[in-house]
Amino acid sequence: MKNNRILVTGAGGFMGSHLVNYIISKNHKKVYGVDDLSGGFRQNVHPKSIFTKLDLRDKKKTSKYISSVKPDIIFHLAADATEGRSQFTPIECTERNYGAYLNLLIPAIKNGLIEIILTSSMSVYGSQRPPFSENMRRDPDDIYGISKAAMERATEILASVHGFQYVIIRPHNVYGPRQNLSDPYRNVVAIFVNCLLNNKNFYIYSDGNQKRAFSYIDDFTPYIYKAAFLKKAEREIFNIGPVEECTINQLAKIVLKNFFPDGRIPNNLLPEYLPARPLEVKNAWCTVDKAQKILGYKTTISIEDGIRKMIEWAKTRGPQKFKYLDSLEIENTKTPKLWKKKLI
Ligand SMILES: NC(=O)c1ccc[n+]([C@@H]2O[C@H](COP(=O)([O-])OP(=O)(O)OC[C@H]3O[C@@H](n4cnc5c(N)ncnc54)[C@H](O)[C@@H]3O)[C@@H](O)[C@H]2O)c1
């Protein structure tokens, strides 16, 4: 097992880079990583991993790369993870998620893949009534969710025909050090923190009473790793995340409290409210009984402690400029004002 060739896609990204570090800490010898660095950073890449800058949308280059590495195990984390934006960049989302995934998986199957661990998302549950459990149907409500649901189903179908193993992981919102702070389209915790670092207020969509659940990265990485090496986890789907839900308003309070530990929050940094984004799911959290039972999942880091750690790290990075796309695939009256007017 320690000599398996392990490939992590999205190795320069937030969760992928933590996973590479974890795999290397477990003494695996052949740890490969790919990333096109569109959303990740070279500095996140572990020096002991064998890193290649690769855009998985490039079918030919991806196929050539896979034929040379011949990975036994793949953790697939590369993605365009901008769920809220996917209604305005549906082609980019589909190409970077479903398209890139098939470009990776097909040559991997031809080159002796043993197992793939697919990082999916809660978005596959859509607006069904939470808490979401793994036996609920896939019923995505947005373009990002469609691509994740398609990736999941394609994995199940191709595995049943071609005989490799797989595990599907559906994480909650995950946050922590190394998260991209400069993306204005995603990662609510990172956006809130980076606005404050830039001495700007942040914005809350809708009334802020929408419920989510948040995982600190250290409560995620060990379980995706464990899922890959456990017989009982094969061909299973796991939600991973804490059971306690938190509203966006509560999250905002925790961020402000930890950013200004003396309690003196400048008036100009209090949040402002904007209309809801189109199709945003109101409430999303899940059950984790299955991950608790099979993977031994436990939440060990409270949201307060996690946010404090995230802010400590972000303060060492300092304010980052938000990077907007030059244009969206669809721009019209439905485009959120925050993006149109580059409010942050
Ligand atoms: N962070 C979360 O809250 C969360 C929640 C649920 C699911 N996920 C999923 O977990 C995975 C990791 O998310 P993350 O938060 O670490 O995001 P991230 O953006 O930090 O990491 C994704 C990485 O994929 C890379 N990438 C994008 N397109 C690529 C391409 N065509 N070829 C090669 N690399 C490419 C990006 O450069 C980036 O480094 C994603 O699949 C995401 O959908 C994340």
The ligand as an SDF file (V2000), in Angstrom:
LIG
                    3D

 44 48  0  0  0  0  0  0  0  0999 V2000
  -14.1760   23.8730    0.1160 N   0  0  0  0  0  0  0  0  0  0  0  0
  -15.4030   23.4560    0.2560 C   0  0  0  0  0  0  0  0  0  0  0  0
  -16.1420   23.9750    1.0720 O   0  0  0  0  0  0  0  0  0  0  0  0
  -15.9530   22.2900   -0.5610 C   0  0  0  0  0  0  0  0  0  0  0  0
  -17.2080   21.7760   -0.2310 C   0  0  0  0  0  0  0  0  0  0  0  0
  -17.6970   20.7140   -0.9840 C   0  0  0  0  0  0  0  0  0  0  0  0
  -16.9580   20.1820   -2.0120 C   0  0  0  0  0  0  0  0  0  0  0  0
  -15.7420   20.7210   -2.3030 N   0  0  0  0  0  0  0  0  0  0  0  0
  -14.9740   20.1130   -3.3930 C   0  0  0  0  0  0  0  0  0  0  0  0
  -13.6820   19.7870   -2.8850 O   0  0  0  0  0  0  0  0  0  0  0  0
  -12.7070   19.9280   -3.8970 C   0  0  0  0  0  0  0  0  0  0  0  0
  -11.5830   20.8420   -3.4520 C   0  0  0  0  0  0  0  0  0  0  0  0
  -12.1020   22.1420   -3.1680 O   0  0  0  0  0  0  0  0  0  0  0  0
  -11.2040   23.3130   -2.5860 P   0  0  0  0  0  0  0  0  0  0  0  0
  -12.0520   24.0700   -1.6520 O   0  0  0  0  0  0  0  0  0  0  0  0
   -9.9080   22.7710   -2.1370 O   0  0  0  0  0  0  0  0  0  0  0  0
  -11.0380   24.2230   -3.8870 O   0  0  0  0  0  0  0  0  0  0  0  0
   -9.6990   24.8240   -4.5340 P   0  0  0  0  0  0  0  0  0  0  0  0
  -10.1390   25.7460   -5.6080 O   0  0  0  0  0  0  0  0  0  0  0  0
   -8.8110   25.3610   -3.4840 O   0  0  0  0  0  0  0  0  0  0  0  0
   -9.0240   23.5440   -5.1890 O   0  0  0  0  0  0  0  0  0  0  0  0
   -9.3850   23.0810   -6.4660 C   0  0  0  0  0  0  0  0  0  0  0  0
   -8.1200   23.0860   -7.3070 C   0  0  0  0  0  0  0  0  0  0  0  0
   -8.4490   22.5820   -8.6060 O   0  0  0  0  0  0  0  0  0  0  0  0
   -7.6280   23.2690   -9.5350 C   0  0  0  0  0  0  0  0  0  0  0  0
   -8.2280   23.1640  -10.8570 N   0  0  0  0  0  0  0  0  0  0  0  0
   -9.3660   23.7460  -11.3170 C   0  0  0  0  0  0  0  0  0  0  0  0
   -9.5780   23.4180  -12.6020 N   0  0  0  0  0  0  0  0  0  0  0  0
   -8.5610   22.5990  -12.9660 C   0  0  0  0  0  0  0  0  0  0  0  0
   -8.2140   21.9490  -14.1680 C   0  0  0  0  0  0  0  0  0  0  0  0
   -8.9690   22.0790  -15.2690 N   0  0  0  0  0  0  0  0  0  0  0  0
   -7.0900   21.1960  -14.1880 N   0  0  0  0  0  0  0  0  0  0  0  0
   -6.3080   21.0610  -13.0840 C   0  0  0  0  0  0  0  0  0  0  0  0
   -6.5830   21.6700  -11.9170 N   0  0  0  0  0  0  0  0  0  0  0  0
   -7.6920   22.4310  -11.8510 C   0  0  0  0  0  0  0  0  0  0  0  0
   -7.5690   24.6930   -9.0270 C   0  0  0  0  0  0  0  0  0  0  0  0
   -6.4450   25.3940   -9.5040 O   0  0  0  0  0  0  0  0  0  0  0  0
   -7.5190   24.4890   -7.5200 C   0  0  0  0  0  0  0  0  0  0  0  0
   -6.1940   24.5070   -7.0250 O   0  0  0  0  0  0  0  0  0  0  0  0
  -13.4610   20.4160   -5.1270 C   0  0  0  0  0  0  0  0  0  0  0  0
  -13.7900   19.3030   -5.9090 O   0  0  0  0  0  0  0  0  0  0  0  0
  -14.7310   21.0300   -4.5680 C   0  0  0  0  0  0  0  0  0  0  0  0
  -15.7750   20.9920   -5.5040 O   0  0  0  0  0  0  0  0  0  0  0  0
  -15.2220   21.7620   -1.6060 C   0  0  0  0  0  0  0  0  0  0  0  0
  1  2  1  0
  2  3  2  0
  2  4  1  0
  4  5  1  0
  4 44  2  0
  5  6  2  0
  6  7  1  0
  7  8  2  0
  8  9  1  0
  8 44  1  0
  9 10  1  0
  9 42  1  0
 10 11  1  0
 11 12  1  0
 11 40  1  0
 12 13  1  0
 13 14  1  0
 14 15  2  0
 14 16  1  0
 14 17  1  0
 17 18  1  0
 18 19  2  0
 18 20  1  0
 18 21  1  0
 21 22  1  0
 22 23  1  0
 23 24  1  0
 23 38  1  0
 24 25  1  0
 25 26  1  0
 25 36  1  0
 26 27  1  0
 26 35  1  0
 27 28  2  0
 28 29  1  0
 29 30  1  0
 29 35  2  0
 30 31  1  0
 30 32  2  0
 32 33  1  0
 33 34  2  0
 34 35  1  0
 36 37  1  0
 36 38  1  0
 38 39  1  0
 40 41  1  0
 40 42  1  0
 42 43  1  0
M  CHG  2   8   1  16  -1
M  END
$$$$
